[in-house]
Amino acid sequence: MTILKNWDLSSRIHKYILYPYCLIYRYTQFQNIMYKPACAIFSALVMMLILMGCSSKTITASEEEAIKGVINAETQAWIDRDPEKMKTFYIQDQFQTRVNIQDSVYSITTGWEKRSTAIDTLTKYADWVGVDQFKVGKEFLAMKVMGRTAWVILRETQDMIFHGSPSMAVGIIYVVLEKPEKDWKISCFVKSSI
């Protein structure tokens, strides 16, 4: 999986920060009287940038796992036919959106009232007759986290025995998530069958 980052601090630390810092440090050794405050301020800024760069990578890794957990838990709630649990993974506002694309046909559902009804209908009336050994696999292809917003692209494979014969359905899913409080929630879900 590819994780896109806003900037890569580690590859440029030496060239753009440490080398000029060393030059300033050497220069201030000769000009001891005037430049000590400037050197101290510059040192503090360098340390702050290094700490910000390190903490960004740690947050991204933990956020990545939290986002994957939300997407996998929503799928499991769908498999378990638990609409109330499914609803806990979504932002419940007028912008909540679901897009389904199959061949040249698509449907768009916008707004929490419509999405909530669709979730109830999907879990209540989904036809599981003749389906055995149902398994869902996910391959996370790309993810980007930007503060309290993230997007994910994944490939989902549904394997099953359908009326005695092996069957498989594959789709590409694009998910937009938001973090309104402490947990990630799904804001937009686009599924395209391939």
DABEL-V247697 format. One line per field, one symbol per residue. ss: DSSP state (H for helix, E for strand, L for the rest). Layout:
ss: ???
This chain:
ss: LEEELLLLLLLLHHHHHHHHHHHHHHHHHHLLLLLHHHHHHHHHHHHHHHHHHHHHHHHHHHHHHHHHHHHHHHHHHHHLLLHHHHHLLELLLLLLEEEEEELLEEEEEELHHHHHHHHHHHHHHLLLLLEEEEEEEEEEEEEEEELLEEEEEEEEEEEEEELLEEEEEEEEEEEEEELLLLLLEEEEEEEEEL
